[in-house]
Amino acid sequence: MDIRQIDDNYSVTGQISPDDIRDIAAAGYQTLICNRPDNEAPDQPAFAEIASVAEKAGIPVHYVPVVSGMLTQDDVDAMAAALENAEGPILAYCRSGARSTNIYGIVQQQKRG
């Protein structure tokens, strides 16, 4: 798992698996955000599988799927709501981490006006 810290409270990574949850919890992450739609790739674990394991580990999860290359204002609004209710540090993931990085940047930009 290649975790990249974006700021003090937010980091991103590529696709995670249910087996990664223990390490994510041990690293101190308090919230998970999934920015990858289910069934984007045949070998991708379903969000429900990851959410189930994360919730058992006491980590709340938010599902804000963003179709690659098709980010909408609704996606940005959903991400802003997830971030507002999230306890940090937060780990967001998608296929590579790029969507999670981009949508976070847009939310921060809109907050600043």
C-alpha positions in Angstrom: 0.0 0.0 0.0 1.5 3.3 -1.1 0.0 5.9 1.1 0.7 9.6 0.2 0.0 12.3 2.8 -1.8 15.3 1.2 -2.0 17.4 4.4 -2.0 16.8 8.2 -5.5 15.2 8.1 -5.8 13.6 4.7 -3.9 10.9 2.8 -4.6 8.9 -0.3 -3.8 5.5 -1.7 -4.7 3.2 -4.5 -7.2 0.4 -4.3 -7.2 -1.3 -0.9 -8.3 -4.8 0.1 -10.2 -6.0 3.2 -6.8 -7.5 4.3 -5.3 -3.9 4.4 -7.8 -2.7 7.1 -5.7 -4.0 10.0 -2.7 -2.0 8.8 -4.8 1.1 8.1 -6.2 1.0 11.6 -2.7 0.4 13.1 -1.5 3.4 11.2 -4.0 5.5 13.0 -6.5 6.3 10.3 -9.9 7.2 11.8 -12.0 7.4 8.6 -12.0 5.7 5.1 -13.4 7.3 2.0 -13.8 5.2 -1.2 -13.8 7.3 -4.4 -13.8 4.3 -6.7 -17.1 2.9 -8.2 -17.6 -0.8 -7.8 -16.9 -3.0 -10.8 -14.4 -0.7 -12.4 -12.0 -3.6 -12.7 -12.7 -7.3 -12.5 -10.3 -8.0 -9.6 -11.4 -5.1 -7.5 -12.9 -5.9 -4.1 -16.5 -4.6 -3.6 -16.9 -1.5 -1.4 -19.3 -3.5 0.8 -16.6 -6.1 1.6 -14.1 -3.3 2.6 -16.8 -1.4 4.5 -17.8 -4.5 6.5 -14.2 -5.2 7.6 -13.6 -1.5 8.3 -16.7 -1.1 10.4 -15.8 -4.2 12.5 -12.4 -2.5 13.1 -14.2 0.6 14.3 -13.4 2.7 11.2 -16.3 4.6 9.6 -16.4 4.5 5.8 -17.9 6.9 3.2 -18.7 5.8 -0.4 -18.2 8.7 -2.8 -17.7 7.0 -6.1 -16.3 9.1 -8.9 -16.3 7.8 -12.4 -12.8 8.3 -13.8 -12.5 11.5 -15.9 -16.2 12.4 -15.1 -16.0 14.4 -11.9 -19.3 16.3 -11.2 -20.3 19.0 -8.8 -22.5 16.4 -7.1 -19.4 14.3 -6.5 -17.6 17.3 -5.0 -20.6 18.1 -2.8 -20.8 14.5 -1.6 -17.1 14.5 -0.8 -17.4 17.8 1.0 -20.2 16.3 3.2 -18.1 13.2 3.9 -15.1 15.2 4.9 -17.2 17.5 7.1 -18.4 14.5 9.1 -15.2 12.6 9.1 -12.8 12.3 12.0 -9.2 12.5 11.0 -6.8 11.4 10.0 -8.6 10.3 6.9 -7.5 7.8 4.2 -9.2 8.1 0.8 -8.7 5.6 -2.0 -9.5 5.0 -5.6 -7.6 3.1 -8.3 -4.3 5.0 -8.0 -5.0 7.8 -5.5 -5.3 10.4 -8.2 -9.1 10.9 -8.1 -9.0 11.1 -4.3 -6.3 13.7 -4.5 -8.1 15.8 -7.2 -11.5 15.8 -5.5 -10.0 16.8 -2.2 -8.2 19.7 -3.9 -11.4 20.9 -5.5 -13.3 20.7 -2.2 -10.6 22.7 -0.5 -10.6 25.3 -3.3 -14.4 25.7 -3.1 -14.2 26.1 0.7 -11.7 29.0 0.3 -14.0 30.5 -2.3 
